[in-house]
Amino acid sequence: MKAPERLSGKTRKGNKKLRSTLVEAAKAAARTKETYLSSQYHRISARRGANRATVAVAHSILSMVYYILKRKQPYIELGPTYYEKRKRDVIIKHSIKKLESLGVSITVNTAAS
């Protein structure tokens, strides 16, 4: 099976003032507590590094602003656990597979919340 092609990780040329403003906003968003953007920053920075995570959050902010202006709708905060809730089943499946590869047999019981 052929591996998928990777796109360039470089950002394109654009408005330098907009870029610096978005990066500054992303760094501020990363320092907030209990927000989607903060959790996104910490999740990406653990894998890819702080600078790439900052640019990714800045891109998310730009996308959010675009859709807020285009659709004329208010911003809805998704919360810090949005990603985990969305990927819950996949995380459980991968965790079970990892434990079984280590020789541990388990049974899964979901807790009533």
PEBELKA-V574077 format. One record per helix or strand of 3 or more residues. SS is the DSSP state (helix for helix, strand for strand). FROM is the first residue (numbers start at 1). LEN is the number of residues. If there is no record, write none. Layout:
ss->SS from->FROM len->LEN
ss->SS from->FROM len->LEN
This chain:
ss->helix from->16 len->15
ss->helix from->36 len->13
ss->helix from->50 len->22
ss->helix from->82 len->5
ss->helix from->88 len->14
